């Protein structure tokens, strides 16, 4: 079966976590390419500001506030978008957080926060949008995970595990999406210059400007293929490192990313 690569004529795009960072930049890039983009986050005033900034572009941005951690809210957002603007042809489930780890060895609160948004927030968005796409028999969905989900990194257990779960979810769900004519894609960025990463206190190799990351993601939507990973050098290096036997893996990662002392 030939899976669709959706275009603006097919319907609207929906982006979650769009109030800042990658979600905001991808929404503006989609509008530059002629899409009507429905953007979602909790704070309506920030979404409306982004919508105003898109004025004059070939496409447009419309604000639909909602919380990705609430099942009913996600269904209401999808129903509202489709009743007003038409079918969602492309969904970018991007909302994510990187909670600060407060304790030394294990921080349960960080795990609960990361999984609530990075995994269950994705799952609730998928449940809402897949239902309507399945009825139509076509659509395109992309999930924003991270290269950090490839393997365990120091002080990254909560964030990395949530992103690893999102990667696994997409790998498993792709088989069913293929059957229903829905293209499912996985976005695995490396380090991108966003408000989320600016608080990091460790080296971030090959840090990418936000606008360049957005262009690569939207290019990936148009190109098709399952994984959109960048920068390629970092992605392939991370994949190779995770093929090492555990003794070699732990030795190398400990030297590349020293843990330092917990604060």
Phi, psi and omega per residue, in radians:
X1 nan 2.360 3.092
X2 -1.496 2.067 -3.102
X3 -1.469 2.532 -3.044
X4 -1.310 2.602 2.886
X5 -2.012 1.798 -2.920
X6 -1.256 2.621 -3.124
X7 -2.214 2.877 -3.107
X8 -0.965 -0.529 -3.139
X9 -1.200 -0.288 -3.082
X10 -1.467 -0.255 -3.098
X11 2.652 -2.716 -3.089
X12 -1.860 2.818 3.022
X13 -1.763 2.558 3.102
X14 -2.180 2.237 -3.125
X15 -2.202 2.160 3.054
X16 -1.668 2.811 -3.100
X17 1.061 0.719 -2.948
X18 -1.707 0.117 -3.059
X19 -1.390 -0.211 3.131
X20 -2.868 3.060 2.983
X21 1.045 -2.458 -3.055
X22 -1.078 -0.703 -3.135
X23 -1.068 -0.794 3.109
X24 -1.084 -0.835 -3.083
X25 -1.142 -0.697 3.108
X26 -1.165 -0.680 3.115
X27 -1.060 -0.780 3.126
X28 -1.166 -0.659 3.113
X29 -1.152 -0.712 3.080
X30 -1.090 -0.725 3.108
X31 -1.119 -0.616 3.073
X32 -1.093 -0.466 -3.110
X33 -1.706 0.259 2.974
X34 1.684 0.076 -3.121
X35 -1.411 2.554 2.753
X36 -1.476 2.116 -3.010
X37 -2.040 2.069 3.022
X38 -1.594 2.109 -3.068
X39 -1.933 2.507 -3.064
X40 -2.293 2.377 2.955
X41 -2.859 -3.134 -3.084
X42 -1.336 -0.575 -3.005
X43 -1.728 1.905 -3.063
X44 -1.122 -0.652 -3.073
X45 -1.113 -0.634 3.090
X46 -1.186 -0.684 3.112
X47 -1.119 -0.723 -3.135
X48 -1.158 -0.576 3.068
X49 -1.129 -0.736 3.103
X50 -1.134 -0.687 3.106
X51 -1.060 -0.705 3.109
X52 -1.137 -0.629 -3.135
X53 -1.201 -0.327 3.130
X54 -1.502 -0.086 -3.135
X55 -1.069 2.352 -3.104
X56 1.653 -0.185 3.076
X57 -1.402 2.823 3.124
X58 -1.004 -0.609 3.055
X59 -1.802 -2.794 3.127
X60 -2.623 2.856 3.120
X61 -2.145 2.351 3.096
X62 -2.182 2.512 -3.027
X63 -1.706 2.306 3.037
X64 -2.398 1.686 -3.054
X65 -1.215 2.548 3.088
X66 -3.091 2.766 -3.122
X67 -1.873 2.076 -3.062
X68 -1.155 -0.263 -3.141
X69 -1.478 -0.040 -3.108
X70 -1.960 2.036 -3.081
X71 -1.020 -0.868 -3.109
X72 -1.118 -0.625 -3.141
X73 -1.141 -0.695 3.131
X74 -1.169 -0.704 3.095
X75 -1.138 -0.690 3.126
X76 -1.137 -0.670 3.111
X77 -1.109 -0.834 -3.138
X78 -1.080 -0.794 3.124
X79 -1.071 -0.724 -3.134
X80 -1.145 -0.761 3.123
X81 -1.064 -0.832 -3.042
X82 -1.253 -0.521 3.119
X83 -1.275 -0.505 -3.076
X84 -1.690 -0.751 -2.962
X85 -1.938 -0.171 -3.108
X86 1.852 -3.126 -3.028
X87 -1.119 2.513 3.017
X88 -1.373 1.978 3.140
X89 -1.588 -0.588 -3.087
X90 -2.330 2.192 3.088
X91 -2.103 2.267 3.049
X92 -2.008 1.788 -3.119
X93 -1.520 1.641 -2.899
X94 -1.929 -0.353 -3.008
X95 -0.942 2.296 -3.134
X96 -2.837 2.738 3.097
X97 -2.359 2.780 3.024
X98 -2.228 1.485 -3.040
X99 -1.122 2.494 3.088
X100 -1.211 2.322 3.140
X101 -1.540 2.046 -3.027
X102 -1.578 -0.621 -3.051
X103 -1.670 2.933 -3.041
X104 -1.286 -0.960 -3.001
X105 -1.676 -0.721 -3.046
X106 -2.693 2.306 -3.095
X107 -2.157 1.729 -3.092
X108 -1.105 -0.670 -3.131
X109 -1.072 -0.680 3.110
X110 -1.104 -0.694 3.090
X111 -1.075 -0.825 -3.100
X112 -1.084 -0.725 3.136
X113 -1.161 -0.807 -3.086
X114 -1.117 -0.795 -3.103
X115 -1.238 -0.565 3.129
X116 -1.047 -0.656 -3.099
X117 -1.711 -0.911 -2.963
X118 -1.266 -0.439 3.100
X119 -1.980 -1.017 -3.078
X120 -1.243 -0.509 3.028
X121 -1.105 -0.712 3.054
X122 -1.115 -0.813 -3.100
X123 -1.066 -0.673 -3.133
X124 -1.241 -0.625 3.032
X125 -1.160 -0.719 3.094
X126 -1.059 -0.812 -3.108
X127 -1.021 -0.689 -3.100
X128 -1.259 -0.804 -3.014
X129 -1.469 -0.519 3.136
X130 -1.134 -0.578 -3.110
X131 -1.038 -0.833 -3.116
X132 -1.289 -0.639 3.110
X133 -1.144 -0.670 3.135
X134 -1.112 -0.689 3.105
X135 -1.093 -0.638 -3.127
X136 -1.435 -0.371 -3.138
X137 1.352 0.358 3.078
X138 -2.876 2.746 3.134
X139 2.729 3.020 -3.119
X140 -2.480 2.253 -3.135
X141 -2.252 2.365 3.037
X142 -2.176 2.399 3.131
X143 -1.985 2.255 3.129
X144 -1.535 1.952 3.057
X145 -1.925 -2.203 -3.114
X146 -3.068 2.625 2.961
X147 -1.008 -0.465 3.110
X148 -1.065 -0.320 3.118
X149 -1.415 -0.089 -3.141
X150 -1.202 -0.592 -3.091
X151 -2.929 2.870 -3.060
X152 -1.225 2.354 3.118
X153 -2.196 2.638 -3.130
X154 -0.964 2.356 3.093
X155 1.085 0.264 -3.115
X156 -2.069 0.429 -3.032
X157 -1.086 -0.822 -3.065
X158 -1.187 -0.926 -3.119
X159 -1.116 -0.858 -3.102
X160 -1.093 -0.724 -3.141
X161 -1.138 -0.680 3.124
X162 -1.156 -0.650 3.121
X163 -1.300 -0.612 3.049
X164 -1.085 -0.697 3.106
X165 -1.133 -0.677 3.104
X166 -1.131 -0.692 3.084
X167 -1.074 -0.844 3.135
X168 -1.051 -0.742 3.120
X169 -0.986 -0.823 -3.111
X170 -1.180 -0.717 3.119
X171 -1.036 -0.762 -3.107
X172 -1.268 -0.693 -3.055
X173 -1.308 -0.364 -3.100
X174 -0.988 -0.645 -3.109
X175 -1.059 -0.767 3.125
X176 -1.253 -0.692 3.117
X177 -1.067 -0.712 3.093
X178 -0.988 -0.762 -3.105
X179 -1.073 -0.567 -3.081
X180 -1.681 0.157 3.091
X181 1.330 0.442 -3.115
X182 -1.945 2.182 3.091
X183 -1.428 2.072 3.092
X184 -1.876 2.249 -3.126
X185 -2.175 2.702 -3.133
X186 -2.109 2.162 3.130
X187 -1.812 2.081 -3.139
X188 -2.131 1.528 3.102
X189 -1.362 2.716 2.889
X190 -1.507 -2.428 -3.138
X191 -1.422 2.176 3.121
X192 -2.141 2.451 -3.091
X193 -1.320 1.613 -3.129
X194 -2.290 2.934 3.040
X195 -0.985 -0.506 -3.136
X196 -1.172 -0.723 -3.061
X197 -1.513 -0.312 -3.078
X198 -1.166 -0.291 3.081
X199 -1.534 -0.049 -3.129
X200 -1.220 2.444 -3.099
X201 -1.961 0.513 3.124
X202 -2.352 2.843 -3.125
X203 -1.065 2.463 3.113
X204 -2.159 1.540 -3.068
X205 -1.117 2.493 3.084
X206 1.000 0.689 3.103
X207 -1.009 2.232 -3.023
X208 -1.846 2.397 3.032
X209 -1.043 2.570 -3.039
X210 -1.051 -0.778 -3.083
X211 -1.137 -0.638 3.097
X212 -1.158 -0.718 3.089
X213 -1.057 -0.754 3.136
X214 -1.085 -0.724 3.116
X215 -1.092 -0.721 -3.138
X216 -1.142 -0.671 3.135
X217 -1.148 -0.830 -3.094
X218 -1.220 -0.610 3.004
X219 -1.026 -0.687 3.122
X220 -1.150 -0.641 3.053
X221 -1.023 -0.782 -3.083
X222 -1.251 -0.572 -3.068
X223 -1.354 -0.570 -3.052
X224 1.524 -2.866 -3.044
X225 1.548 2.706 -3.027
X226 -1.334 -0.897 -3.031
X227 -1.859 2.337 2.985
X228 -1.963 1.733 -3.069
X229 -2.129 2.391 -3.129
X230 -2.789 2.750 -0.216
X231 -1.085 2.546 -3.025
X232 -1.083 -0.655 -3.131
X233 -1.051 -0.746 -3.132
X234 -1.238 -0.705 -3.124
X235 -1.106 -0.817 -3.120
X236 -1.189 -0.621 3.083
X237 -1.106 -0.781 -3.133
X238 -1.125 -0.696 3.097
X239 -1.092 -0.742 -3.122
X240 -1.148 -0.733 -3.141
X241 -1.045 -0.655 -3.107
X242 -1.367 -0.016 2.994
X243 -1.604 -0.131 -3.112
X244 -1.251 2.682 2.956
X245 -1.049 2.635 -3.044
X246 -0.953 -0.741 3.133
X247 -1.022 -0.749 3.128
X248 -1.205 -0.678 3.137
X249 -1.063 -0.894 -3.099
X250 -1.133 -0.654 3.119
X251 -1.105 -0.807 -3.078
X252 -1.215 -0.805 -3.098
X253 -1.131 -0.653 3.124
X254 -1.074 -0.532 3.141
X255 -1.522 -0.522 3.113
X256 -1.358 -0.627 -3.077
X257 -2.283 1.320 3.134
X258 -1.038 2.470 -3.032
X259 -1.334 -0.559 -3.025
X260 1.204 -3.013 -3.140
X261 -1.663 2.329 3.080
X262 -1.039 2.485 3.119
X263 -1.626 nan nan
